[in-house]
């Protein structure tokens, strides 16, 4: 594969904390680009917020936070202590913190032996942190959002597992604006996005193109498999709305292939043919779905 044009851009990667303000993130991203705001993650669920708060207040090397049995939404604060022989651990439950069935989103503290409602010394701190964590979103969800934004900006994952991306020069300014929003949404300053400017040599260009081919081929194979899936009645399993989404995605991927061909002055015939094949299959499935609906 011959690539004979200079291509400027930047490598982008990040580290994220658990203190991202969900409302601020969504508001600022929507102001920058409404479609980015639509990608913003939801706030932590009540149960997730309670888990985070309880661990932050109560957990240490010998004090664990464990989920209550299935069907009970809450956690036990468990002490581990060496037995008299010092060879194994004894366990005791200090208290449970949970949501009462049919109650509101305010957790209560419970004596594990009697089931009575109690108020342990950590209760106020747990409740205060719980209120804070309900307004946040976790790092995993923010990372997924960032990967999707990079995708919207035609970035390429340089690793099969993601986490390290290359962006073409025209998209860097917008990504830098996104990065500043991510930083501002973390009051503890734990969200960091790194940019390393690049002028690609031949090896760098091959790495980007290989990443593009790997990334798009994997996605196209997944789309093709979904489109070809047939249910027990012999009809297409995917609904019309899902097929329309797949058609739109194929069109965007086709445009990305054209853009990289122009940027790197190279032909990506195999990848282009794969996109066209999947586009045709998706269009055919969509027409079948329309006929079946008549």
C-alpha positions in Angstrom: 0.0 0.0 0.0 1.6 3.3 -1.1 0.8 6.4 0.8 2.5 9.5 -0.5 1.1 12.6 1.2 1.9 14.4 4.5 -1.0 14.1 7.0 -1.0 16.2 10.1 -3.1 15.4 13.1 -2.9 14.4 16.7 -2.9 11.3 18.9 -5.6 11.5 21.6 -6.0 9.6 24.8 -7.3 10.2 28.3 -7.5 9.4 32.0 -10.8 9.9 33.7 -12.0 10.2 37.3 -15.3 9.3 39.0 -16.4 12.8 39.8 -17.8 14.0 36.5 -20.8 16.3 36.9 -23.4 14.8 34.6 -25.6 17.9 34.2 -22.7 20.2 33.5 -21.3 17.8 31.0 -24.6 17.4 29.1 -25.3 21.2 29.2 -21.8 22.2 27.9 -21.6 19.6 25.2 -25.1 20.5 24.0 -24.0 24.1 23.7 -21.0 23.1 21.7 -22.8 20.6 19.5 -26.3 19.3 20.1 -25.4 15.9 18.7 -22.5 15.7 21.3 -24.9 16.5 24.1 -27.1 13.6 23.0 -24.2 11.3 23.6 -23.7 12.5 27.2 -24.0 9.7 29.8 -26.9 9.5 32.3 -26.3 10.1 36.0 -25.4 7.3 38.2 -28.3 5.1 39.2 -29.5 5.3 42.8 -28.0 1.9 43.5 -24.7 2.7 41.9 -24.5 6.1 43.7 -25.1 4.3 47.0 -22.4 1.7 46.3 -19.9 4.4 45.5 -20.8 6.5 48.6 -20.7 3.5 51.0 -17.3 2.4 49.7 -15.9 5.9 49.9 -17.0 6.3 53.5 -16.8 2.8 55.0 -14.4 0.6 53.0 -10.8 -0.1 53.9 -8.4 -3.1 53.8 -10.4 -5.0 56.5 -13.8 -3.5 55.9 -15.7 -4.5 52.8 -18.9 -3.4 51.1 -20.8 -6.4 49.7 -24.1 -6.5 47.8 -27.2 -7.8 49.7 -29.0 -10.9 48.3 -30.7 -10.7 44.9 -33.9 -8.7 45.1 -32.7 -6.5 47.9 -31.2 -3.2 46.6 -28.4 -2.3 48.9 -25.2 -3.3 50.6 -23.7 -4.8 53.7 -20.7 -3.3 55.5 -18.6 -6.3 56.5 -15.7 -6.5 58.8 -12.9 -9.1 58.3 -10.9 -10.0 61.4 -8.3 -12.8 61.8 -9.4 -15.6 64.0 -7.7 -16.6 67.3 -5.2 -18.7 65.3 -4.5 -15.9 62.9 -4.9 -18.4 60.0 -8.4 -17.5 58.7 -10.8 -14.6 58.7 -14.0 -14.1 60.7 -16.7 -11.9 59.2 -19.2 -9.7 60.9 -21.7 -7.3 59.4 -21.7 -3.8 61.0 -24.9 -2.7 59.2 -26.9 -2.9 55.9 -27.7 0.2 53.9 -30.5 -0.3 51.4 -33.6 1.0 49.7 -36.9 -0.1 51.2 -39.3 -1.8 48.9 -42.0 0.6 47.9 -40.0 3.5 49.4 -38.4 6.6 47.8 -34.8 7.0 46.7 -33.5 7.7 50.2 -31.5 4.8 51.6 -31.9 3.5 55.2 -29.6 1.8 57.6 -30.5 -1.5 59.1 -29.4 -3.8 61.9 -28.4 -7.0 60.2 -29.6 -9.1 63.1 -32.9 -7.5 64.0 -33.8 -5.7 60.8 -34.5 -2.6 62.8 -33.8 0.8 61.3 -30.6 2.3 62.9 -28.4 5.3 62.4 -24.7 4.4 62.5 -22.0 6.9 63.1 -21.2 6.9 59.3 -24.8 7.5 58.3 -24.6 11.3 57.7 -21.4 11.1 55.7 -22.8 8.2 53.5 -26.0 10.1 52.9 -24.1 13.3 52.0 -21.8 11.5 49.5 -24.8 9.6 48.1 -26.5 12.9 47.2 -23.3 14.0 45.5 -22.8 10.7 43.6 -26.4 10.8 42.2 -25.4 13.9 40.2 -22.3 12.3 38.7 -21.5 9.8 36.0 -18.8 7.2 36.1 -15.6 7.1 34.1 -16.5 4.1 32.1 -19.6 5.9 30.6 -17.6 9.1 30.0 -15.0 7.0 28.2 -17.6 5.4 26.0 -19.0 8.9 25.2 -15.5 10.2 24.3 -14.9 7.2 21.9 -18.2 7.9 20.2 -17.3 11.6 19.8 -13.9 10.7 18.4 -15.8 8.4 15.9 -18.0 11.3 14.9 -14.9 13.3 14.2 -13.6 10.5 11.9 -10.9 9.5 14.4 -9.1 6.1 14.1 -8.4 3.8 16.9 -4.7 2.8 16.8 -5.2 -0.2 19.1 -7.8 -3.0 18.6 -8.9 -2.5 22.2 -9.4 1.3 21.8 -8.1 4.0 24.2 -5.6 5.5 21.8 -6.8 7.4 18.7 -5.6 9.5 15.8 -7.5 12.6 14.7 -7.0 14.4 11.4 -6.0 18.1 11.7 -9.3 19.7 10.7 -11.0 18.0 13.7 -8.5 18.8 16.4 -9.9 22.2 17.4 -13.3 20.8 18.0 -11.9 17.9 20.0 -9.9 20.3 22.1 -13.1 22.1 23.0 -14.7 18.8 24.0 -11.6 18.1 26.1 -12.0 21.4 28.0 -15.6 20.6 28.8 -14.6 17.2 30.1 -12.0 18.8 32.3 -14.4 21.5 33.6 -17.0 18.8 34.5 -14.6 17.3 37.0 -14.4 19.5 40.1 -11.5 17.5 41.4 -9.5 17.9 38.2 -9.3 14.2 37.6 -10.4 14.2 33.9 -7.4 14.7 31.6 -7.3 14.4 27.8 -3.9 14.4 26.1 -3.0 15.6 22.6 0.2 14.7 20.9 0.6 16.5 17.6 1.8 14.4 14.7 3.3 14.8 11.3 3.1 11.3 10.0 6.0 9.5 8.4 5.4 6.5 6.2 5.2 4.1 9.2 2.7 6.4 10.9 0.5 6.6 7.9 0.5 2.9 7.5 -0.5 2.6 11.2 -3.4 5.0 10.8 -4.7 3.2 7.6 -4.3 -0.2 9.2 -6.3 1.0 12.2 -9.0 2.4 9.9 -9.3 -0.8 8.0 -9.3 -2.9 11.2 -11.9 -0.7 12.9 -14.3 -0.4 9.9 -14.0 -4.0 8.8 -14.9 -5.2 12.3 -18.0 -2.9 12.5 -19.1 -3.7 8.9 -18.9 -7.4 9.7 -21.1 -6.9 12.7 -23.6 -4.9 10.7 -23.7 -7.5 8.0 -24.2 -10.3 10.5 -27.1 -8.4 12.1 -28.8 -7.6 8.8 -28.5 -11.3 7.6 -29.9 -12.7 10.8 -33.3 -14.4 10.2 -35.8 -15.2 12.9 -37.9 -18.4 13.3 -40.6 -17.1 11.0 -38.2 -16.5 8.2 -38.5 -12.7 8.3 -35.8 -10.2 8.9 -35.2 -9.9 12.6 -34.3 -6.3 12.5 -37.0 -3.6 12.6 -37.3 -0.9 10.0 -36.0 1.7 12.4 -32.9 -0.3 13.1 -32.3 -0.9 9.4 -32.5 2.8 8.7 -29.9 3.4 11.4 -27.7 0.8 9.8 -28.1 2.4 6.4 -27.2 5.8 7.8 -24.1 4.4 9.5 -23.0 2.7 6.3 -23.3 6.0 4.5 -21.1 7.7 7.1 -18.5 5.0 6.9 -18.5 5.2 3.2 -17.8 9.0 3.5 -15.0 8.3 5.9 -13.3 5.9 3.5 -13.5 8.5 0.8 -12.1 11.1 3.1 -9.1 9.0 4.1 -8.5 8.0 0.5 -8.3 11.7 -0.4 -6.3 12.7 2.7 -3.6 10.0 2.2 -3.9 9.8 -1.6 -4.3 6.1 -1.6 -6.9 3.6 -2.7 -8.7 1.5 -0.2 -10.5 -0.7 -2.7 -11.1 -3.7 -0.4 -12.6 -1.6 2.3 -14.7 0.4 -0.1 -16.0 -2.8 -1.6 -16.9 -4.1 1.9 -18.8 -0.9 2.7 -20.7 -1.2 -0.6 -21.6 -4.8 0.0 -23.0 -4.1 3.4 -24.8 -1.0 2.1 -26.5 -3.2 -0.5 -27.5 -5.9 2.0 -28.9 -3.3 4.4 -30.9 -1.6 1.7 -32.3 -4.9 0.5 -33.3 -5.8 4.0 -35.0 -2.4 4.4 -37.0 -3.0 1.2 -38.0 -6.4 2.4 -39.1 -5.0 5.7 -41.2 -2.4 3.9 -42.9 -5.1 1.8 -43.6 -7.2 4.8 -45.3 -4.2 6.5 -47.7 -3.7 3.6 
